[in-house]
Amino acid sequence: MVQMTHFKTPEDCTKIRVLIVDDQPVVRERLSQMIGGEGELELCGEVDNPSRAFELVEAKQPHLVVTGLALKGAHGLDFIKDLHLRYPQLRVLVFSMYDESLYAERAVRAGANGFVTKRERTEEVIRAIHVVLRGGIYLSEQVTGEALRHFFCRRPRVIGAELEGLSDRELEIFEFIGNGRSTGEIARALHLSVKTIETYRSRIKIKLGLTTGAQLVARARSSLRETTSSSTFELN
């Protein structure tokens, strides 16, 4: 049986505690600076892996977890699912370099309360934090509009529709391929073996009806060109 921890709400506290989870030290440092500049927010920890994150959630009882999707030891979406299962009242904001049009809906389905990309300005990231803390859902206008059109008009999704059959990890690797990363580079980035990445590549080809590595690379590049997001790290 999963043991759930009940946290005090932000309204019950003088300081709103925030935990940062990301595999990049520069991202954690920049987020720490942003949070430190907000009088009502308090950083209660920063880690690069889900295992340590769960320890701090239990010990520090944060009101908000700001997490990336590329984490050491696990995919960020799996971390969010586990976090939501164990602490359903805990607010979660995804702060990621990954393409919002491909990952935002998956993140919300996993249990996140919002998704903001690393290319956004500091002011927008802070706004996203406050929207989530107030109990809202934060997504860009583009992604929100696409979701509403799909829901009310029953229109097929335009962006990322062909990729819906990919698992979260397969989609992550597909995006790496589209950005020109080699199998070895992907393995190092995700802390997996080259053989494991090759297995994922084979599965992706089968699901997309492709037969060669060249076709996979071409499809990944063309699919990512259809999106409007960028992986440029721009916080100011």
PLY file of the C-alpha trace (Angstrom):
ply
format ascii 1.0
element vertex 236
property float x
property float y
property float z
element edge 235
property int vertex1
property int vertex2
end_header
0.00 0.00 0.00
1.30 3.47 -0.91
1.71 5.73 2.10
0.59 9.29 1.39
1.96 12.32 3.19
-0.41 15.23 3.81
1.27 18.61 3.51
0.19 21.95 4.84
-1.14 24.14 2.05
0.80 27.26 1.00
-1.86 29.39 2.69
-0.95 27.84 6.06
2.71 28.89 5.87
4.66 32.15 5.86
7.11 30.76 3.31
6.29 28.55 0.33
8.87 25.79 0.10
10.18 24.82 -3.34
12.27 21.78 -4.28
14.28 21.78 -7.53
15.01 18.53 -9.38
17.20 18.73 -12.50
20.30 16.97 -13.79
22.04 20.20 -14.84
23.81 22.21 -12.08
23.51 25.45 -14.09
19.72 25.03 -14.28
19.44 24.37 -10.54
21.60 27.39 -9.81
19.55 29.71 -12.02
16.25 28.48 -10.61
17.63 28.92 -7.10
18.44 32.55 -7.91
14.95 33.15 -9.26
13.28 31.60 -6.24
15.56 33.51 -3.89
14.40 36.75 -5.48
10.79 36.07 -4.54
10.13 37.00 -0.92
7.35 34.48 -0.33
9.28 31.55 -1.84
11.95 29.53 -0.06
14.27 26.96 -1.62
14.24 23.82 0.53
16.58 21.72 -1.61
18.00 20.94 -5.04
18.89 17.49 -6.39
19.61 15.75 -9.69
17.84 12.42 -9.19
14.40 11.13 -8.14
15.71 8.91 -5.34
17.20 11.83 -3.44
14.18 13.98 -4.37
11.80 11.60 -2.58
13.99 11.74 0.52
13.79 15.55 0.54
10.06 15.59 -0.15
9.56 13.46 2.96
11.99 15.47 5.08
11.26 19.03 3.92
7.61 18.75 2.83
7.81 21.24 -0.06
4.68 22.85 -1.50
6.06 22.79 -5.04
8.50 20.62 -6.97
10.07 22.18 -10.07
11.50 19.34 -12.14
13.17 18.73 -15.45
12.48 15.69 -17.59
16.09 14.58 -18.09
17.05 13.24 -14.66
19.71 10.88 -13.40
18.35 7.41 -12.82
14.86 7.83 -14.30
12.80 9.66 -16.88
11.14 12.78 -15.52
7.66 11.61 -16.50
8.09 8.41 -14.48
9.25 10.53 -11.54
6.15 12.74 -11.86
3.84 9.70 -11.93
5.43 8.28 -8.78
5.37 11.69 -7.10
1.69 12.18 -7.88
0.84 8.69 -6.64
2.59 9.15 -3.30
1.87 12.86 -2.76
-1.27 13.77 -4.75
-1.60 17.21 -3.12
1.96 18.25 -4.01
2.14 20.75 -6.88
4.56 19.96 -9.71
5.86 22.30 -12.42
7.93 20.92 -15.31
10.80 23.18 -16.38
12.35 21.56 -19.41
14.34 22.06 -22.60
12.13 19.44 -24.26
9.53 20.54 -26.78
6.33 21.62 -25.06
4.08 20.54 -27.94
5.40 16.99 -27.58
5.68 16.70 -23.80
3.26 19.08 -22.06
0.17 16.89 -22.39
2.11 13.81 -21.30
3.42 15.70 -18.28
-0.06 16.81 -17.21
-1.43 13.30 -17.68
1.42 12.04 -15.47
0.35 14.43 -12.68
2.15 17.72 -13.34
0.32 21.02 -12.83
2.20 22.94 -15.49
4.92 22.97 -18.13
7.27 25.84 -18.92
10.23 25.71 -21.28
13.73 26.89 -20.47
13.60 29.44 -23.26
11.01 31.49 -21.34
11.99 34.70 -19.60
12.41 34.80 -15.83
9.16 36.72 -15.37
7.17 34.03 -17.17
8.75 31.23 -15.16
7.82 33.03 -11.93
4.29 33.54 -13.25
4.05 29.81 -14.00
5.15 29.02 -10.44
2.44 31.24 -8.96
-0.27 29.90 -11.27
0.56 26.35 -10.18
0.73 27.30 -6.50
-2.73 28.87 -6.74
-4.06 25.52 -7.90
-4.13 26.30 -11.62
-2.65 24.61 -14.67
0.07 26.50 -16.53
0.62 25.87 -20.25
1.56 28.16 -23.10
-1.24 29.77 -25.10
-0.26 27.69 -28.13
-0.55 24.34 -26.36
-3.72 25.38 -24.53
-5.32 26.47 -27.79
-4.37 23.22 -29.51
-5.84 21.17 -26.67
-9.09 23.16 -26.68
-9.48 22.84 -30.44
-8.97 19.12 -30.17
-11.46 18.79 -27.31
-14.27 21.01 -28.56
-13.90 20.63 -32.32
-12.72 17.00 -32.32
-9.99 17.99 -34.73
-7.04 15.62 -34.99
-3.88 16.85 -33.37
-1.50 18.39 -35.86
1.70 18.54 -33.87
3.09 15.25 -32.62
0.08 13.18 -33.70
2.20 10.52 -35.41
4.30 10.15 -32.26
1.50 9.37 -29.82
2.25 5.65 -30.05
5.77 6.15 -28.70
6.45 5.60 -25.02
7.82 8.49 -22.98
11.37 7.15 -23.21
11.04 6.42 -26.93
9.83 9.96 -27.55
12.76 11.34 -25.57
15.24 9.34 -27.66
13.40 10.29 -30.87
13.90 13.96 -30.01
17.59 13.40 -29.33
17.88 11.76 -32.76
16.10 14.69 -34.39
18.58 17.05 -32.76
21.48 15.17 -34.37
22.72 13.26 -31.33
24.55 9.99 -31.95
23.68 6.73 -30.19
26.70 7.10 -27.91
25.80 10.68 -27.01
22.22 9.70 -26.21
23.44 6.84 -24.03
25.68 9.17 -22.04
22.99 11.82 -21.69
20.41 9.34 -20.38
22.87 7.25 -18.34
21.98 4.13 -20.34
24.05 1.63 -22.33
24.59 1.95 -26.07
22.89 -1.43 -26.51
19.80 -0.16 -24.70
19.61 2.90 -26.96
19.96 0.70 -30.03
17.04 -1.40 -28.78
14.92 1.72 -28.37
15.85 2.89 -31.86
14.68 -0.44 -33.27
11.37 -0.18 -31.43
10.82 3.37 -32.70
11.46 2.30 -36.29
8.93 -0.51 -35.99
6.27 1.75 -34.49
6.77 4.42 -37.17
6.95 1.92 -40.03
10.58 2.67 -40.86
13.24 0.21 -41.99
16.59 2.04 -41.89
18.50 4.28 -39.54
18.63 6.97 -42.20
14.84 6.97 -42.44
14.61 7.30 -38.66
16.94 10.30 -38.62
15.04 11.97 -41.47
11.67 11.40 -39.81
12.94 12.69 -36.46
14.35 15.85 -38.03
11.21 16.56 -40.06
8.91 15.93 -37.09
10.82 18.31 -34.86
10.88 21.00 -37.56
7.07 21.03 -37.42
7.12 22.23 -33.83
7.57 25.85 -32.86
9.56 25.33 -29.68
13.31 25.68 -29.37
15.72 24.01 -26.97
17.68 27.25 -26.51
18.39 27.93 -22.84
17.26 31.54 -22.36
16.09 32.70 -18.94
16.69 36.43 -19.11
0 1
1 2
2 3
3 4
4 5
5 6
6 7
7 8
8 9
9 10
10 11
11 12
12 13
13 14
14 15
15 16
16 17
17 18
18 19
19 20
20 21
21 22
22 23
23 24
24 25
25 26
26 27
27 28
28 29
29 30
30 31
31 32
32 33
33 34
34 35
35 36
36 37
37 38
38 39
39 40
40 41
41 42
42 43
43 44
44 45
45 46
46 47
47 48
48 49
49 50
50 51
51 52
52 53
53 54
54 55
55 56
56 57
57 58
58 59
59 60
60 61
61 62
62 63
63 64
64 65
65 66
66 67
67 68
68 69
69 70
70 71
71 72
72 73
73 74
74 75
75 76
76 77
77 78
78 79
79 80
80 81
81 82
82 83
83 84
84 85
85 86
86 87
87 88
88 89
89 90
90 91
91 92
92 93
93 94
94 95
95 96
96 97
97 98
98 99
99 100
100 101
101 102
102 103
103 104
104 105
105 106
106 107
107 108
108 109
109 110
110 111
111 112
112 113
113 114
114 115
115 116
116 117
117 118
118 119
119 120
120 121
121 122
122 123
123 124
124 125
125 126
126 127
127 128
128 129
129 130
130 131
131 132
132 133
133 134
134 135
135 136
136 137
137 138
138 139
139 140
140 141
141 142
142 143
143 144
144 145
145 146
146 147
147 148
148 149
149 150
150 151
151 152
152 153
153 154
154 155
155 156
156 157
157 158
158 159
159 160
160 161
161 162
162 163
163 164
164 165
165 166
166 167
167 168
168 169
169 170
170 171
171 172
172 173
173 174
174 175
175 176
176 177
177 178
178 179
179 180
180 181
181 182
182 183
183 184
184 185
185 186
186 187
187 188
188 189
189 190
190 191
191 192
192 193
193 194
194 195
195 196
196 197
197 198
198 199
199 200
200 201
201 202
202 203
203 204
204 205
205 206
206 207
207 208
208 209
209 210
210 211
211 212
212 213
213 214
214 215
215 216
216 217
217 218
218 219
219 220
220 221
221 222
222 223
223 224
224 225
225 226
226 227
227 228
228 229
229 230
230 231
231 232
232 233
233 234
234 235
